[in-house]
């Protein structure tokens, strides 16, 4: 009988990155060449783990497996929400893994829950702790279609009150780091043994007795082994990883031992490239072993309930040696920074947000009592609306919790109050304190949540608490002189980012010069319905004028506005808006604008806009970041084409001189080099964008670059080719019988080799794997596609099944 059990837990989490006003992640330049960090980490970690490789002794792909199905894992609810919308293949693989693991592990799915937005629970008040647990469970149930057995604590930060709330809600276990245990004893022994030095035996579960009389089980993972995986390079070798886990068992400790570790899930691929493959190797090794058995915590707890009791050390965590000081003080723990940096900004940031939370809570309770039967029960259930913003879901929620039928103004007020509370919790997301400076993107994110909560409070109560908040943030000094302090960071990155109905409509109005939205358009969390619209062009100039009803999907607040906007060429865009008064007034405004524009009097159009729309001007700056960049690129295109012609002409005219200078090792002047660099990269990108590639032409361009000592931008060009390979792989998987698609995919991979581009062939390998294992076969055995698929399989090192070998 096997009595050695192995479990690997992955804590998969990213902080919520969505703009609090728009509900989408705007471009994050630090994640380049990807759009944002969620997209990048999905490509490097979440997707590879859903389809990881196990190689044979010759380095060929022998299996492609879903790692999630054989580990224990939790995904942050806000990350799962993003994956559901933006990476549905990965999202479905995660849900499928939980279903598969339940079949594998005696009905116990491997997914466990997490408090909703990664709040440091010991630093939260009792009410927020409860809501966070309830929201985490509700989100889990909606996605995984079952109750969670376990719950991961953010940063494993623990206190007894949080454990008691979890136990009250039926959570059976959690996972902690060994140094979080104070003392232990066997159930049949009165004496306690001190283990506060981290010496607790991690091979068994323990029971914690809670103040209410309830109990909860705790698994303490093996700390040294987990640190070796996360920080000491153990993932460089799947064999050594397996040996380390196998070595955790102690023959002197008795039967039914559990060797288990817990790390950030991003360890497997993002922090350590190919870490997913090391993980896949280890899981396969233990799965096939006769001496060990893979398990998960729910299954192990059922088979071997705790026989020992433990007392925890409250207010401790796995990522701060000083307890939970990392999230409220300058304890010295950080992710680096320049010499002399400190984290003294953390304490005033915590004080400011605690103050804001405590100011908002009684205001919410008093006002919501007029609209909701039980304001805090309604907040606990508001996760149902966050999960489904449809009108039907909102109606159902308000019918459950409203004091009676609410009119439209009351509905808007109730929803604003609940959103205010939502953001008052989001602003405590742990990552706001984790890193090096108050001006980091994670801290800006929590400040934006605070700014959204303040904005909603102002709209409901007319309160002016923002200035008090800003004055408190001024005590948080940045390590960067140019950032100043928390007050300047807030004013620079929060005040400027704030969105209301008029600003959302300004975005729509400017965008309408370049995009045809139609009668009804969704602009992030807003719905715009045109009542009237007229667009007119004259050369490079454009004028748009119209009437639109804009409605927030979040609060159901709406506004009917007239607008006019003119594009004079390049970046020169100006416009304005005003509340709708009457059809006659609106029609007169539109007619006057278009008559003036039609006479070619563009200066007069600008003056007229100023007169017609006093106090509500907008410009290209009014666009939200992604749309702004898209339109700027459109505006820049003619200028870029002019520059292209000049550079190409210069380079082609002097190409022999370039070659001669390179041949005699004469330093090429920077202006010459810039022309050559631009012209060759332009030509290379154009060739690579073609559907059918001319390998000879591409080879000539690469040789020309070598001759004139131009270094190819392998990262930038490689990212573009990566996207092409992934699209061709998807097309091939959809139509494997089409030889043209297979040929194009093969040629693109060969060109990437030729140019030495660092691309990931994962999606191509997945496609070939699926196609060659489809039942019935995806194409006729004697077809032209067979030879191409075999060539693809050979190039991608995908081992063909016996029937096609």
Secondary structure, DSSP 8 states (H G I E B T S, - for coil): ---EEEEEEEEE-----S-TTTSS----GGGTTSSSHHHHHIIIIIHHHHSEEEE-TTS-EEEEE-GGGGSEEEE-HHHHHHHHHH-HHHHHHHHHHHHHHHHHTTT--SB-EE-TT-B-GGGS-HHHHHHHHHHHHHHHHHHHSS--SBEE-GGG-B-HHHHHHHHHTT--EEEEEGGGEEEEEETT----EE-TTTT--TTS-EEEE-TTS-EEEEEEE-HHHHHHHHHS-GGG-HHHHHHHHHTT--GGG-SSEEEEEEEEGGGBTTTBTTHHHHHHHHHHHHHH-SS-EE--HHHHHHHS---EEEEE-SSB-SS-TTSSGGGTS--S-SS--STT---THHHHHHHHHHHHHHHHHHHHHHHHTTTBSSHHHHHHHTHHHHH--SHHHHHHHHHHHBSS---HHHHHHHHHHHHHHHHHHHTTBTHHHHSS-TTSHHHHHHHHHHHHHHHHHHHHH---THHHHHHHHTTSB-SSTTT-BHHHHHHHHTGGG---HHHHHHHHHHHTTTS---SEEEETTEEEEEEEEEEEEETTEEEEEEEEEEEETTT--EEEEEEEEEE-STT-EEEEEEE---HHHHHHHHHHHHHHHHTT-HHHHHHHHHHHTTT-EEEGGGS-HHHHHHHHHHHHHHHHHHHHHHHHHHHHHTHHHHHHHHHTT----HHHHHHHHHHHHHHHHHHHHSSS--HHHHHHHHHHHHHTT----HHHHHHHHHHHHHHHHHHHHH-TT-HHHHHHHHHHHHHHHHTT-----HHHHHHHHHHHT-SS-SS-TTSHHHHHHHHHHHHHTB---TTT-
